[in-house]
């Protein structure tokens, strides 16, 4: 895979059953293939953390003083369709929020993690959901990618704001 993924774990709360490296590899490969960017090269950083750390980041960067499931920090501003540079950026996942949301929604934590990595990667590649049209475009793409991975539509089950 031309995109190198670095994973840092900042929590002891990561369930053993969650193989973040494998989930990330699959999510990135399927996403880039769906975007016709399979030959994209670069580096992606994924940080797996807890609610405390992600709440601090969310407060600092989004002025939202609460935990969230995923945050994305692009290395460069990209427009949708732009080829990424050597550094894609960072995706930060709160395993506590993800496991809680998955339990509340009755979905598998692995599927939820995969969805949030796809979601975060799309943000790094210029997609957003700040208005209805952009949200519909991004969600449609997420559904297509996840369906190709055998994961049901994540938007049929409501989880916390991401």
C-alpha positions in Angstrom: 0.0 0.0 0.0 1.5 3.3 -1.0 0.1 5.2 2.0 2.2 4.4 5.1 0.1 4.4 8.3 1.7 5.2 11.7 -0.4 4.3 14.7 0.2 5.6 18.2 -1.8 4.4 21.1 -2.3 6.8 24.0 -4.6 4.7 26.1 -4.8 1.4 27.9 -8.5 1.1 27.2 -8.1 -0.3 23.7 -9.9 -3.6 23.6 -7.7 -6.5 22.4 -10.3 -7.4 19.7 -9.8 -4.1 17.9 -6.9 -4.5 15.5 -6.5 -0.8 14.6 -3.6 -1.5 12.1 -5.7 -4.0 10.1 -8.8 -1.9 10.2 -6.9 1.2 9.1 -5.1 -0.6 6.3 -8.5 -1.9 4.9 -10.3 1.4 5.4 -7.5 3.4 3.6 -7.2 1.0 0.8 -10.9 0.8 0.1 -11.3 4.6 0.4 -8.5 5.4 -2.0 -9.7 2.8 -4.5 -13.2 4.3 -4.4 -11.8 7.8 -4.9 -9.7 6.5 -7.8 -6.6 7.4 -5.9 -5.2 3.9 -5.4 -1.8 5.1 -6.4 -1.7 8.0 -3.9 1.4 8.1 -1.7 1.9 9.6 1.6 1.9 9.1 5.3 -1.1 9.0 7.6 -1.0 9.2 11.4 -3.7 7.6 13.5 -3.8 8.3 17.2 -5.9 6.1 19.4 -6.7 7.8 22.7 -9.2 8.3 25.4 -12.1 10.7 26.1 -9.9 13.0 28.2 -7.3 13.7 25.5 -9.8 14.0 22.6 -11.9 16.4 24.7 -8.8 18.6 25.2 -8.2 18.5 21.4 -11.8 19.1 20.6 -11.9 22.1 22.9 -8.6 23.5 21.6 -9.3 23.1 17.9 -13.1 23.1 17.5 -14.2 25.1 20.6 -16.3 22.1 21.7 -15.5 21.1 25.3 -16.7 17.5 25.1 -15.3 14.2 23.9 -16.0 13.1 20.4 -15.3 9.9 18.4 -13.0 11.2 15.7 -11.0 14.3 14.9 -9.1 14.9 11.7 -6.1 17.3 11.2 -5.1 17.6 7.6 -1.5 18.2 6.8 -2.5 20.5 4.0 -5.7 22.1 2.7 -7.0 20.0 -0.1 -10.0 20.5 -2.4 -12.0 17.4 -3.1 -10.2 15.5 -5.9 -6.7 17.0 -5.2 -4.0 14.4 -4.9 -2.6 14.3 -1.4 1.0 15.3 -0.6 3.6 13.3 1.2 1.8 13.9 4.6 -2.0 13.3 4.6 -2.4 14.3 8.3 -3.7 12.9 11.5 -6.8 11.1 12.6 -7.5 10.9 16.3 -9.9 8.3 17.6 -11.3 8.1 21.1 -11.7 4.4 21.8 -13.9 5.1 24.9 -16.5 7.1 22.8 -16.3 4.6 19.9 -16.9 1.6 22.1 -19.7 3.3 24.0 -21.4 4.5 20.7 -21.1 1.0 19.2 -22.6 -0.6 22.3 -25.4 1.9 22.4 -26.2 1.4 18.6 -25.8 -2.3 18.8 -23.1 -2.4 16.1 -19.6 -3.9 16.2 -16.8 -1.7 17.5 -14.6 -2.8 14.6 -17.2 -1.6 12.0 -17.6 1.7 13.9 -13.8 2.2 14.0 -13.6 1.4 10.3 -16.4 3.9 9.5 -14.6 6.6 11.6 -11.3 6.0 9.8 -13.0 6.3 6.5 -14.8 9.5 7.7 -11.6 11.0 9.1 -9.6 10.1 5.9 -12.3 11.8 3.7 -11.8 15.0 5.9 -8.1 14.8 5.2 -8.8 14.6 1.5 -11.0 17.8 1.5 -14.5 16.4 2.2 -16.6 18.0 4.8 -20.2 18.1 6.2 -20.6 21.7 7.0 -23.7 22.1 4.8 -26.4 19.7 3.7 -25.1 19.3 0.2 -21.5 18.5 1.4 -22.8 16.2 4.1 -24.9 14.3 1.6 -21.9 13.9 -0.8 -19.6 12.8 2.0 -22.1 10.4 3.6 -22.9 8.9 0.2 -19.3 8.2 -0.4 -18.8 6.7 3.1 -21.8 4.4 2.4 -20.3 3.2 -0.9 -16.9 2.6 0.6 -18.3 0.8 3.7 -20.7 -1.3 1.5 -17.7 -2.5 -0.5 -16.2 -3.6 2.8 -19.3 -5.5 3.8 -20.3 -2.9 6.4 -24.0 -1.8 6.6 -25.0 1.9 6.2 -23.8 3.6 9.4 -26.3 6.4 9.0 -29.3 4.1 9.5 -28.2 4.1 13.2 -27.7 7.4 14.9 -24.5 7.9 16.9 -23.1 11.0 18.6 -21.9 13.9 16.5 -18.6 13.2 14.8 
